[in-house]
């Protein structure tokens, strides 16, 4: 028997063994070391329709909510919540957030994602500026 006739089938058997047996250790390692994406929200200046704000995109690493505020985003004590929607973890596109009070045209608003329930505002740990974005009601 020629050496190539032995080597080629042996390589095929080894490759099959690696394909069949998953490497569970590597899978667990990847899950433990890859952090989730940070929370983020994308909203544009807009004319409000039916007292709703349109959100282009929102991502939450854990269940939480997206809230629309008026006032000063640097001072939460000056902020007034105008509406919110609870969201499951993951990415969300083309959301509508109903508002309890429609702001006047030209009002500066901001959208923020957090992990609080109800009226509580609980920022995600290690959240950065992408977790909130200001926009204008036109």
N, C-alpha and C positions, 0 to 999 in steps of 0.2 A: 504494500500500500504506500502511496506517495505521501510525503509530509503535508502537502496542501489539502489532501482529502481528509486528513485528520483535523487540521487547524480550522478550516472554514466551518465545519459543523460544531466544533467546540466553541468558537466565538459566538455562533448563533445561539447555543444553549446558554452561555453566560449572559448575553444581551437579553434573552427572554426572562431569565431569573431576575434581573434588575428591573425589568418592566413590570413584572408580576408583584414583587414584594415592595410595597410602599415604604418610604423612609419616614416613619412616624416621628422620629426624633427631630428631623429637619423641619417637619411641618409645625411641630410645637414650638421650636425655636423661632420660626418666622412669626408666629402669632404673638409670641412674647416680646419680640424685639422691634416689630414694626408698629410705631405709634399710629393712632387713628389720625385722620386729617383734622386740622383745627376747624372749629365752627366758623361759618362764614355766611354772609348774606349779600345779595346784589339787588339793588333797587335803583330805578332811574327817576328823574324829575318827571312828573306826570299830572295830567288832568284826572281828577278823581271821577269815577263813574259809579253811580248807585251807592255812593258813600263807601267805596271799597278802595283799598290800595292794592296795586298789582306788584307782586314780588317776582322778579325774574328768576332768582335762584336762592336757595337756602340749604345749608348743610349743617346737620347736628350730629356729633359723635355719639350722643346718648339722647333718649327721649327728653323733650323739653317743649319750648314754645317760642313763637316769634311774636314780638309785640311792637306796635307802632306808638311812638311817643311824640309829643310836642314839648317845646321848652329847650333847655340847655343840656346837651348830652354829657357835658363834663360834671354837671351838678344834678344828680338823680333827685335831690330834694326839690328842684325846680321843675322836674319832669312831670308830665301828665300823660297817663296811658290812654290812648284813644281807641284801641282795639287789639285783640290778640287771637292767635290760633294755636292750639296744641298740636305738636308734630312728633311723629315717631323718629327714631334715629335714622339717618340716611340723607340722601339728597332729594330735594323737592324743587320742582320747576313750575313756573307760571301759577303761583299761589295767589289767592284773593284773600285779603284780610278785611273783614267788615269793621267799620268804625262806628262808635257810639255817637260821636260828635264830628261832623264834617268840618275841617278847618277852612279858613278863608283862603282864597287864591293868594299865592305868594308866601304862605306860611312855610317855615323851615321845619321839617319833620325828620325823624330818624327811625330806622328799623333795627331791632336788636334780637338776636337769638340767645336764649339762656336755658338753664336746666330747671328753672323754678316751676312750680305748679300754682295755678290760680293767679293771685296778684303778687306773689313773691317773686322777686328778681334775684336769681342765683346764678352769677356768671359761671361759665365753664372754667375749670382750672386751666391755666396757661393759655387762656383766650387772648387774642391780640385784636388789633383794630379791625380785622375782617369780620369780627362777630357783630359789628354794628356799622351802619352806613347812613349818612344823612342824605336827604333829598328834599325837593321843593314841590309843594302842591301848586300846580299851575292854574 
